[in-house]
Structure formats: C-alpha cells, structure tokens
Amino acid sequence: MPVTRERYPTLFRVLPWVITGTMVVAGAAGLLWYSPPPAFPVVQGILFAAAFIVGQRVLIQYHARGMGIAFNLTDIPLVIALFYLPPFWVVATKCFAALLFYAWRYIREDIGVLKPLFNTGLVTAGTTVTVLYVDYLGLGAASDPRTWFVLISAIVITGIVTTVFISAMLYALSGWKSVVKAWIGFVLTLIGPVLGACVGVMFLVLLDASIWTGVLIAAVVAAFIYLARSYAVLRRQRQVLRELNEFTQLVVDSVHTKRLIDAMLGRLRDILSAETATVWVPAAGRYPQIRLTSSLDDQGLTDLDPVPDGLQQEVMDSGRGVLLNPRNGTRAQREALEAAGLRGAMLVPLRSGDEVYGCLSVADRIGGEISHFVPVDLQLLETIAANVGIAVQNERLLDQLRYDAYHDPLTRLPSRRRSLEALQEALSITVPGEVVAVLMFDVDALHEINDALGHEAGDTALAEFARRLKAHAPAASFIGRIDSDEFILQTRLASTDAAVETARRLRTELQGPFEVGGVAVSLSAAVGVVTHPDFAADADELLKRADGATRQAKHAADGVQLYHSGLESESLRRIGLAADLRRALDRRKLEVHFQPKVRLDRDLGEPGAVIGAEALVRWPHPTFGLVAPEEFIPIAASTGQLGQLTEIVLDEALRRSAEWARADGPLPMAVNLSPRTLADAGFPDAVAALLERHGVPPERLTFEITEDDVVSAEPRLTPALDRLHAMGVRLSVDDFGTGYSSLAYLRRLPVQEIKIDLRFVQGMATDADDRAIVEAVLGLARHFAIEVVAEGIEAHRTVEELRELECEAGQGYYFSRPLPPDRFAAWLENLG
C-alpha cells in the first residue's frame, strides 16, 4: 500500500520536523564526537564566524545559454577552516554562524520557526559529515595536490549531504517530482561548489605562503561581493520586468481570446508561487457580484474564495494593499486569516483611475510552513494589479469578468444566472399559437464516469453532450448549463405535445457512445418537459417544475417526463414530510424495531441460536401511516437531520443491547449507517460516548453500510472507519453482490462481515446462477477470513442449502420479522 499524503496526512505534517530534528541531532553528535580541545582559537573563531556569515549572505548566480551556475561563498572560508581549525571548532563555528544568520532572518522576515531550524540543522549536519570525511582522509601541506583534492571533494560531499536532506524535506512538502528536480539541479550546478572550493584552495595556498596575503584576499573578496550583489539586484530587476512584460502581453492577448481571467489568475499564481489567486468585483448596479478563483488543485475557475470577504472589503475601502501572515497585519486581520485556515495572503485593490472597483488576492505560498510571502512580493502584486487596470481599461475588464461569470468555462454555455434571465425575457413575449418550452436534461452516469476514468473524462463527456445538444437543437433555441450535470433548452414550439416529441427526439439523438482515452463512454440523459403558459407563470417556477419533472423522468420507461400537477403534490408531500420528520425527531416519535440474526452452521454451535440483532428505524406518521425508510431517510440526509436520526437509533439499539444481555454479555447489535454520517469527523467520538454510557463493549456493535456506498466514498470514509476499527467496533457491508466491488477491494477497509443480498439468497433454491453466486461469495469470504450473513431467508429449503454451503449466519422472515422492543423481548424469552 503506497504511503501518500491523502492516506497519512498526520505523518506528512510531522515529517518535516522529524527531518529537521535528525539533522540537529547529527550536528550535536559531531560536536560530542569531537570534544572541544583545550585551546580556544578566539581570533580565528571570530574571523571564520564573520566570514561564514558574510559568505552566507552572498549567493553567486550566473546564467549562460540556458544553464544556471550557483554557489555560496561559505564554501571558500570552509575550505580554509578545514585546514586551520580543529574539527570541533569547524563544526561549532559554522553552527554558531548559521544560528546568528537565520535567527536574524527570523526576526526581520516573515518566516516561521521551521525554516530557520531546518537551515541551521542542514548547515550543521553537512559540516559534520564534511569534517568526518576530511579527518578520515587527512590533510598534508597546503601546497600538496592531495590536500587540494581532499578539500575540493569535501565541499562536493557537503553538497551531496545537504541535497539528501533537502530531498527528504521536498518529498514531505511536495512529493517525488520536487525530489527529482532537486537532484537534477544539484548535478547541473555542481560546477558552482567546485569553483568555490577551488577559490578557497587558492586562498589557502596564498595564506600559507604569507599571512599578509590575507589583506589582498580581503580586498578581492570585498570587491567581488560588491559586484555580485549589484549583479544580483540588476538581475532581479530584469527578471521582474520580464515577468511584468510577459504578464501584460498575456493580459492583452487574453482579452482578444475571451479567456482573460483564466489566463491572468493562472499566471499570477505561477509568478508568486501561490496556491490560490482570486479576483473579486462587488455587485454594481444591475451587475451581480463576481468572484473567480484559480487554485492549484482545480484546472478551471471556481467561485470558492478562501480569503474572507471582510479582508477584501477592507482593502477596497482603504485603497491600500496588505500583506497578511502570522507576523504581519493587525490582530483582527490575523485572526480572520487563521479562522479561514490560511497561512498567509496578499490583497491589493483594482483601480480605474482613482476609483477602486475590485480586489486581487493570492493566498498561501507553495512550500508549506517554510515559505511565506514577503514585502517585495506585495510590491510585485501591486504592480501587476496596475498593469491589469492599464491593459484592460476598467470597462473591458468588467465586461470580461461578467462574461466569465455568466458562462460556464467548460462548455462555454450560459450559466444558470444567465439562463434564468433569458428564460424570463422569453416569457415576457407572447406569440399566438406558440408555447415557451423548457427541456431540462440530466446527464446519466456522470458519477460513474468520474470514478472509473477520472474527472477529466467526466468533463469531456459534458463537453461532448453540450456539443451534441447544440448540434441537434431546434433553430433559435437557447441552451444553458445550470448545474454540474444539468442542461436546459428553451425554445418556442406549436404545442406541449410538440415539446414532448422534441424531447424524445433529442434524447434519442444525444444517446450513443464516444471515445475517451480508448474507452467507449455512453451518453444518455433524463429529460423533464414544462411549458408556458400551461404550467408556470415565471422563470423560477418554470425551472423548478422542470427540475421536478426531470427527477421523475429517471424512472420513466422512455426517459422523458412532462410536468403535471401530480408531480407537485409529490414535492409538497416531501416538503411536508421534512417538517414532520423534524418534529418527530425532536419528540422521539420514531420507533426502532429489531430483527434477529441466527446461527446456521452446526459446526459453530447450536443451530438456530440468536447471535445478535439488527436495529431498523420505523416512522408511524399520524397522517400517512407507516412511512418507508427508503422515503424518509433521504429526506433526513438532504435536510441535515441524518445525524440526529442516527444518534436516536444508535442510542436505542445500545440501550436494548445492554437490557437484553446474556451470559456472555450484551446482545450484539447492528445499526445501518450512511456515508454522510461516517464522513463526520466527530462521529467516532459520539459512538465512544454512547458505548460508555450504556456499558456495551465496542465489539458488540456492528455498523452496516451498503456495498456501493463503501466503494464510492472510500477515501472520505477511511479515517472514520480506521478510528472505529481501532476502538473495536465492527464493520459489515450490506447488500453485497449488487454493486461493483470485490472482496479483494474490500480488504483495504477494516471489514469483518458481509451480508449477501436477499435477491441472491431468495433465488438460490430455484436458480442455479443465484446459488453459484452465494457459493462463490462464501468461498472467497472464507479465504479472506470475513464472516457472512445471508439476508432475506424466507423458506426452510433455503436454510438447508445455506447450511450445506456452511454459511455461518442468516436473517429473514423465516426466523422473525422486525419486531418492536417489547415483542422482540418476548420472542427472545420464548426462544430460550
């Protein structure tokens, strides 16, 4: 099983600190290994510490013909120190200089604690290995070529050691791609450290000839540092100018290609190495609010802005850009940033002349805790914002922003907002002998395409569907994408019957496979039809009723459903049930019934013995009678009442488990769960509290979740399932055999039991295929040491066949229907 960030998030959060601690320990071990000699070279220590600090501040970079050469001036004094200082003082002086340098940076700059600690440990560990290497090989005279080789190779060793630790840190923060880049960069720029070592050896030979040559060396180094820093400043200025020029040209080109915001925000993220970049334009007049975000994890633009609204409004009101992180900004701003889960952000106003019309922001610099935005980045962002305003001239930017807000970036179709406006415009014009027809298309199986082939394949399917819809739509039709997998077509037709015929024709023409990555993907859709003025008075009502018809079309034989008043009553019933369910939950009017699980296999004990029970919720509605769980549980999920419902059932099940305890302990109890409940991070803690309240051991509780839910939601459920498994709670996969998983797949999850779907169990006595399926599942389950329960047993013959196949347990009407608590208790007594 691969070690990934998604599977082990805690490990990857701790790993940078472990790597840093390892380096610090390595440096400390070197100091302990070389105990301090009796004499302390005061003058030499001060000189070398100063030389290391000065060298640390100067990074020499040279670019020629696409190749970059870089080296740090600390390599020069390190070569000389390795020759003149005892090993202990080489490590100690280098460590002391690194501590001073990075502590000063920590005080002055916006960096966290981890980065200076990591860099200090990197210097100390690298120096320790280098000193060990030189001490092992030994040094001769300064003029001896062997000494030169040892010192130069020692610097190369330092580079290798530091690259190893840097690779480990990059893997923890960014993955293997960054590690590969780090080693490629080390190999390509190896000439830098070698040149630095060579310069150090030349200085060493000069100093060995005469100590006064140190004056000349100091003068040369000072001049070199001055020229190098001047060159670095000039190069940085040229780089910024080049990026600004490229960005401005990109903005200008994007205006013409209608992809301004997408291109602008994506490039802005690259320039500033940010995880997200956002443009925000508040509502103005008849135009709605615009909020578009480009993020590292999403290919297109979204309206999910991580930066709090209050901070953006504050920047617009003040007209000044702000840099925010744990060490910059006001206390209120930092608290707002932390509440949003951000490490840092920069916000600048967008201007047209003196008027501020929007806000441009970036959040969280790539690199985790060791990387933050600095003031020079804010200056660059302000310059970019100015370039955007100049290039687009305010109105063109606003027009493009609004175009992006009113159109879907994937299909380039009008969005839901624009579709509603177009629909309202169509309804305002009455044409005798015509109706305004709205056809809503809900693309089938998009979820399965995303799961099987990835979201890119799903996007391709949606784009192909939009292309086909435009190609086959009646002339002068308006087509829009109003949700992830929902499209509408609005047109004028002669009658409602013509609208239904058009829907059937379009559905037929839209169907058919197309290829994605060599795989044939089928396209189909459910179509809901509604017309004006027959069934609706305004655009909102028309769209709402089209949505209701589309939901019913999924169950229609031809996939097309015309709206009628009966559909409205079904929606009203659902709304009424939602309100009644809340009251029933608050007053605990729902009932929990219990159905026994019975032992079948004679080898495991007395056949027919009760080995547990399943808790099943029932709702006796005062008006509608007994409401099926299949109807009210989805209502509870969609209205946010599922957590309360689950808690009530679980509480009652555990109470009865303790009440019906036998000699071996509380009666084992099974409770059905929804993936939405398991996705709640606090659910395992709530389970632990209920188990403790009722005194039921965790192993006496089993949670049942359907096979399809386990497979489709596995990544989200794994943390909760692992916690419940660690507590001792059991997991059972319900309705096994109806989905698309396998026992090999389920081995990745802590599953102790599977329940064979009743359709196979009930048919096994008369259908050889059903019996073969049951037999195959039992065989595989034994191989993987997973217990099996057969559901839906209704006949003695079925019991006998299951016993022949050595099925451990069964459940069904043959033994007992689900019973209220008092009747179940009586049933248990009669059984005993």
LOSE-900216 format. One record per residue (C-alpha): z, x, y. Coordinates in steps of 0.5 Angstrom, whole numbers, plus 500, padded with zeros to 3 digits. Example, Ala and Ser with C-alpha at 12.3 -4.5 7.8 and 13.67 -1.06 7.14 Angstrom:
2
516525491/514527498/
! end
This chain:
832
500500500/498503507/503505512/501501518/503499525/503492523/507493517/512497519/513496527/520499527/518505523/513507528/518505534/523510531/518516529/516519536/524520537/524523530/519528531/522530538/529531534/525535529/522540534/529540538/533542531/527547529/529551536/536550535/535553528/531559531/537561536/542560531/538565526/537570532/544570534/545573541/545581542/551584545/547586552/544580556/538582560/540579566/534582571/529581565/531574563/531571571/524574571/521572565/524565566/521565573/514567570/515561565/516556570/510558575/506559569/507552566/505549573/498552573/493549567/487553568/481549566/473551566/467546564/461549563/455546559/459540557/464545554/471545556/476551556/483550558/489555557/496555560/499561564/505561560/501565555/501571559/508572560/510570553/506576550/510581555/516577553/515578545/514586547/520587551/525582550/530581543/527575539/534571541/532572549/525570548/527563545/533562550/529564556/523560554/527554552/531555559/525555563/522549559/528545561/528546568/521545569/521538565/528536568/525537575/519533573/523527570/527527577/521527581/516523577/515516574/516518566/521516561/526520557/522521551/516525554/520531557/525531551/518532547/515537551/521541551/522541544/515542543/515549547/522551543/519550536/513553538/516559541/521559535/515560530/512565534/518569534/519569527/511571526/512577531/519579528/516579521/510583522/513588527/510591533/508598535/507602541/503598547/497602546/497600539/491596537/495593531/500591536/495587540/492583534/499581532/501579540/494575540/495572533/502570535/499566541/494562536/500561532/503558537/497553539/497551531/504549531/504545537/498542535/501540529/507536532/502533538/498530532/504527529/506524536/499522537/499518530/505515531/503512538/495511537/493512530/489517526/483517531/487521536/489526531/482528529/481528537/487533538/484538532/477538535/480539542/484545539/478548536/473547541/478550546/481556542/478561547/483559552/489561549/486567546/483569553/490568556/493573550/488578552/490578559/497578557/496584553/492588558/498587563/503589557/499596557/499597564/506596565/507600559/504606563/507605569/513600571/510600579/503596576/507590576/506590583/499590583/499585577/504580581/499580587/493579582/497573579/498570585/491570588/489567581/494562581/492560589/484560587/486556580/490551584/485550589/479549584/483544580/484540587/477540588/475539581/480533581/477530588/470531585/472527579/475521583/469521587/464521581/468515578/468511584/461512585/460510578/464504578/461502585/454502582/457499576/459493580/452493584/449492577/453487574/452483580/445482578/446481571/451476571/457480568/461483574/468481572/467483564/464490566/469491572/475490569/473494562/471500566/477499570/482499564/478506562/479509569/486508569/488508561/491501562/492496556/490490561/486489567/487483571/483479577/487473580/484469585/488463587/486456588/482455594/479448597/475445591/475451587/481452582/485458580/481464577/485468572/481473568/484479564/481484560/485487554/485493549/485488543/480483546/473484546/472479552/475476557/481471557/486467561/492470559/495475564/501479562/503480570/508475572/505470578/511472583/509479583/502478584/503472590/508478593/502483593/498478596/503475601/505483603/498485603/500492600/499495593/505496589/507501583/512498578/516501573/523503571/524507577/519504582/519498585/525493588/530491583/528484583/521486581/523491575/527485572/521481573/517486569/522487564/522480563/514480562/515485556/511490561/513498561/509499568/504495572/500496579/498491583/493491589/490486594/483484594/480483601/475481605/476484612/483482614/483476609/487477602/483473597/486475591/490480587/487486582/492489577/493493571/499493566/502498561/498505561/496507554/500512551/507508550/513511552/511517554/506515559/506512566/502510572/504515578/502514585/496517585/493512580/495507585/491510591/485510586/486503584/487501592/480505593/477501587/479495590/476496597/469498593/469492590/470488596/465492600/460492594/460484593/462482600/467477598/463471597/459474592/465476588/468469589/461466586/461470580/469469579/468462579/461462575/465466569/471461570/466455569/462458563/464461556/463468556/461468548/455462548/454462556/455455556/459451561/467451559/471445559/472444566/465444568/463439562/468434565/465435572/458434569/460428565/464425571/457426575/453423570/458416569/457415577/450414576/448407573/441407570/439400567/437400560/441406558/448409556/451415557/452418550/457424549/457427542/463432540/461437535/467440531/464446527/467446520/470452516/470457522/477459520/475461513/469465516/474469521/479470515/473472510/469476514/473477521/473474528/466478530/463474524/466467527/463469534/456470531/457463528/459460534/453463538/448461533/451454533/450454540/443456540/441451535/444446539/440447545/434448541/434441538/438437543/434432547/431433553/435433559/442434555/448437558/451442553/458445553/463449549/470445550/474449545/474455540/470451535/468444539/462443543/460437547/453434548/452429554/445425554/442418556/439414551/437407550/443404546/449406542/445405535/440411538/446415540/449415532/442416530/441422534/448425532/446424525/439428526/442433530/448434524/442435519/438440524/444444525/446445518/444451514/446458512/444464517/446471515/452476518/452483515/448481509/452475507/450468508/454463512/453456512/454452518/456444519/460440524/463433524/460429530/464424534/460419538/462415544/458411549/459409556/460403559/461401552/468404550/470408556/471408564/471415566/470422563/477424561/478417557/471418554/472425552/479423549/476418545/470422543/475427540/479422536/472420533/471427531/477427527/475421523/468424522/471429518/473424513/466420513/461421508/455423513/460427517/459422523/463417526/462412532/468411536/471404535/478400537/481401530/481409532/485407538/490404534/491409529/492414535/497409538/501409531/501417531/504417538/509411537/511415530/512421534/517418539/520414533/521421529/525424535/530418535/530418527/532426527/537425533/540419529/539423522/536417519/531421515/533421507/533427502/531425495/532429489/527431483/530435477/527441475/528441467/527447462/521446457/521453453/526452447/527460447/530460454/536455452/537448451/530444452/531438457/537441461/537441468/535448471/535445479/532440483/527439489/529436496/524431498/524428505/523421506/523416512/524409511/521406518/524400521/517397522/512401518/516401512/516408508/512413512/509418507/511425509/504427509/503423515/510425519/511432517/504434521/507430527/513433527/509440527/505438533/511435537/516441536/520437531/519441525/525446526/530440527/527437521/527443516/534444518/536437516/533437510/536444508/543442510/543436506/540440500/545445500/551440501/549437495/548443491/555445492/557438491/553438484/556445482/556446475/560451471/555457473/555455480/552450485/546447483/539451484/536447490/528448492/526446499/519446502/517450508/511450513/508457515/510455522/518455520/517461517/514464523/520463527/524470527/531466528/530462521/533467516/539468521/539460521/539460513/544465512/549461516/547454512/548458506/555461508/557454511/556451504/558456500/552457496/549464493/542465496/539466489/541458488/536457494/528457493/523456498/517453496/510454501/503452499/498457496/493456502/499457507/501463504/495467503/492464510/498466514/501472510/501477516/505473520/510471514/511477511/517479516/521473515/519473507/522480507/528478510/529472506/528476500/533482502/538476503/537474495/533467497/527466492/520464494/516459490/508458491/507450491/500447488/498454485/491453483/488449488/487455493/483461493/488466492/490470485/497472482/494480484/494478491/501474491/504481488/504483495/509478497/516477494/514471490/519469484/516463482/509459482/508451481/502449477/498444481/499437478/492436477/491441472/498439468/496432468/489433466/491438460/492433455/485431455/481436459/480443456/478446462/485444465/488446459/485453460/487454467/494452465/494457460/491463464/496462469/502462464/499469461/498472468/505470470/508473464/504479466/507480473/514477471/513471475/516464473/512458472/514451473/509445471/508440476/507432475/509431468/508424466/507424458/511427452/504430450/504434456/511436455/509438448/503442450/506446455/512448450/506450446/504455451/511457452/512454459/519455462/520449466/517442468/518437473/515430474/516422473/517423465/523426467/525422473/522420480/525423486/532419487/537418493/543422492/548417489/542415484/541423482/548424481/549418476/543421473/546427472/552424469/548420464/544426462/551430461/
! end
